[in-house]
Amino acid sequence: MGLFCVCLSKTIGHPGQRLPGASQTQLTASAIMMDATLSAMMLADAQAMCAEAGQTVTIAGTAFPAMVSDPTLAPTLEAGGLMERVSTLVKLPTTSGVLAIKASCQPGKKLTFDGRVFRVTAFTSKPGSAWYQLQCQDADQH
């Protein structure tokens, strides 16, 4: 939102400034158009990053390019002692293909990458974001 406000103020004036001849409807339409343009640019950047340095993640039988963090080993205290859990963050560009399989990205569902199966434990999807983020842990761990 901060970047959007900076772009908006440089393009059509300072916040609160009345521009001569510009109606509120025109300003709102300009802001919406700029927001859509900014979202499209961020999505294009996300797709380019995945093409350059991403990995292929398979969800519900469909392969997607994604950015995957290094697996993290975290000990957790459970009955009987410490259990080590392997978790990772998978970031998928919010393309129409990813949005079409959104139900397969819910907690408890599985995905595969780098020859390993992971279970989704949480997901984050912010309005206007170029990324759909999945927190995952090794499927063999409970």
C-alpha positions in Angstrom: 0.0 0.0 0.0 2.9 2.4 0.7 4.4 1.9 -2.7 0.9 2.5 -4.3 0.5 5.8 -2.4 3.9 7.0 -3.5 3.2 6.2 -7.1 -0.3 7.8 -6.8 1.1 11.0 -5.3 3.8 11.4 -7.9 1.3 10.8 -10.7 -1.8 12.7 -9.8 -0.8 15.0 -7.0 -0.2 15.0 -3.2 -2.7 13.3 -0.9 -5.5 15.7 -0.1 -4.6 18.1 -3.0 -7.5 19.2 -5.2 -6.4 19.1 -8.8 -8.1 21.7 -11.1 -10.5 20.0 -13.5 -10.1 16.6 -12.0 -13.3 15.0 -10.5 -13.3 12.5 -7.7 -14.5 9.9 -10.1 -11.5 10.5 -12.4 -9.1 10.3 -9.5 -10.7 7.1 -8.3 -10.5 5.5 -11.8 -6.9 6.5 -12.1 -6.1 5.0 -8.7 -7.9 1.7 -9.6 -6.1 1.6 -13.0 -2.7 2.2 -11.3 -3.4 -0.5 -8.7 -4.2 -3.0 -11.4 -1.1 -2.0 -13.3 1.1 -2.4 -10.2 -0.5 -5.8 -9.4 0.2 -7.0 -13.0 3.8 -5.8 -12.8 4.4 -7.6 -9.5 2.9 -10.8 -10.9 5.1 -10.6 -13.9 8.1 -10.1 -11.6 7.1 -13.1 -9.5 6.8 -15.3 -12.6 10.2 -14.1 -13.9 11.8 -14.9 -10.5 10.3 -18.4 -10.6 11.5 -18.9 -14.2 15.1 -17.9 -13.2 15.6 -19.4 -9.8 12.4 -21.4 -9.0 11.7 -25.1 -8.5 8.9 -27.2 -9.9 6.2 -28.0 -7.3 3.5 -30.6 -8.0 0.1 -30.0 -6.5 -2.9 -32.2 -7.3 -1.0 -33.7 -10.2 -0.2 -30.3 -11.8 3.3 -28.8 -12.0 3.8 -25.2 -11.0 6.9 -23.0 -10.9 7.5 -21.8 -7.3 10.0 -20.3 -5.0 10.9 -22.7 -2.2 12.8 -21.8 1.0 15.5 -24.1 2.3 14.0 -26.8 4.6 14.2 -25.8 8.3 14.8 -28.3 11.1 12.9 -27.3 14.2 12.7 -29.3 17.4 9.3 -29.3 19.1 8.4 -30.6 22.5 5.9 -33.4 22.5 4.9 -36.2 24.8 7.9 -38.4 25.2 10.6 -35.8 24.3 11.7 -33.6 21.4 10.6 -34.2 17.8 12.4 -32.7 14.9 10.2 -31.3 12.2 11.3 -30.3 8.7 9.3 -27.3 7.4 9.6 -25.0 4.4 7.8 -22.1 2.7 6.5 -22.5 -0.8 5.6 -19.3 -2.7 3.5 -19.6 -5.9 2.7 -16.7 -8.2 -1.0 -16.1 -8.0 -1.8 -17.1 -11.6 -5.2 -18.3 -12.8 -3.8 -21.9 -12.7 -2.9 -21.6 -9.0 -6.2 -20.0 -8.1 -8.0 -22.8 -10.0 -6.5 -25.4 -7.6 -6.8 -23.3 -4.5 -8.8 -26.1 -2.8 -5.8 -28.4 -3.2 -3.6 -25.9 -1.3 -5.6 -26.1 2.0 -4.0 -27.3 5.2 -3.7 -31.1 5.2 -3.3 -31.4 1.4 0.0 -32.7 0.0 2.5 -31.3 -2.6 5.7 -32.7 -4.0 9.0 -31.1 -4.9 12.6 -32.2 -5.1 11.4 -35.8 -4.8 9.9 -35.2 -1.3 6.3 -35.1 -0.2 5.2 -32.2 2.0 1.9 -31.5 3.8 0.4 -28.0 3.8 0.1 -26.7 7.3 -1.0 -23.1 6.6 -1.5 -20.7 3.7 -1.4 -17.0 3.2 -3.1 -15.1 0.4 -3.2 -11.3 0.7 -5.4 -9.2 -1.7 -3.3 -7.7 -4.4 -0.3 -9.8 -3.6 1.6 -11.6 -6.4 2.3 -14.6 -4.1 0.2 -17.4 -2.7 2.3 -18.7 0.3 2.1 -22.3 1.6 3.8 -23.3 4.9 4.6 -27.0 4.6 6.1 -29.7 6.7 7.5 -33.1 5.8 4.5 -35.5 5.1 6.2 -38.3 7.1 6.1 -36.3 10.3 2.9 -36.0 12.3 
